[in-house]
Amino acid sequence: MEVLRFHLRYTPATIIIDYRSKDEQEERRKVLEFQNFQNENDIDLLARLVLNRCSDLFEGKASLQAQLVSLIKRLKNPSLPLDYSKIDLNVYDLSKLTKEQIDTVKTLMDDTFKKNRITKNDKGFVYDKKVDFDSIPKEASDWDD
Amino acid sequence: MMERFLLDQYSNQQQSTYALNIFTYKGKHPEIGDVSIKFWDTAGQDSFDDVHPSFYFKAQAAIMVFDVTRKITYTNLTKWWDELQRHSPGIPVMCVANKIDADPSATSKSFKFPQTHNLPMYFCSASDGTNVVQIFRDAIKLGYEQKQNPADQFMADVFDIVNQTQSS
């Protein structure tokens, strides 16, 4: 199963998930309407409800789960300035955000970090791991253009 | 990066304030011996503006880090450089390109920013640990020397290191 996109509807509070299963070409859609949404303050609980109902879409996908949480928060508080799922991190200036917002974006970035991470408990762990990159021939970065 | 460096500590004190983390490090530096250092770490957001003067107070060295997967972080270095020069002119500064695990091709690029300001340049990955400890040890050494002799001698040392980096 692959999540393709999320949609938000504010009244009534609804999260719509477009997805596709591996062997199908056709898109499918789940529509999750929250009843009593404005009285419910526990964002994590709401997120867990969604995760339970759509476990086949979210299982093991940390960044998608984080995205879902941020969307539910946004549903709760439409004045949140940012749709994290749409920003292009290469050009978006995170320094304009609050610490809380940065933390949310960072959970989205965490996937690569976790995938490549070598921790103290891993076999190849060397505390002072050194690699010499000075000897690699360099060409000018186009970031300076 | 901080957390990767502090992996040799049994416990580390961390104070978190708004937009700022302060890490205390007590350890053995291979060239200096026992050291006790406070690292002030900010993600660089604008809302941090309020604490800037205290942030720079008594700073002995600075590590400027950008993310090789996000150009904006590199572009913003110029802004940080100007601010650093306003508050702590003359302290040793290092430039670090982080996240090379996510884009290894960055290690075959040269960047104008460190060249323009004569800064030693490092490539690292906080994720897999590449060069992180080296960077902090070098920063500690630079900061230590800056504290010992804040005058010209230490600038000469910086240029020594820069020259070594460039010629090797």
Interface residues (C-beta under 8 A of the other chain):
Chain A: L89 N90 V91 Y92 D93 L94 S95 K96 L97 T98 K99 I102 T112 F113 K114 N116 R117 I118 K120 F125 V126 Y127 D128 K129 K130 V131 F133 D134 S135 I136 P137 K138 E139 A140 S141 W143 D144
Chain B: L7 D8 Y18 A19 A43 G44 Q45 D46 S47 T69 R70 K71 I72 Y74 T75 N76 K99 I100 D101 A102 A106 T107 S108 K109 S110 F111 K112 F113 F123 S125 A126 S127 D128 G129 T130 N131 V132 V133 Q134 R137 T165 S168
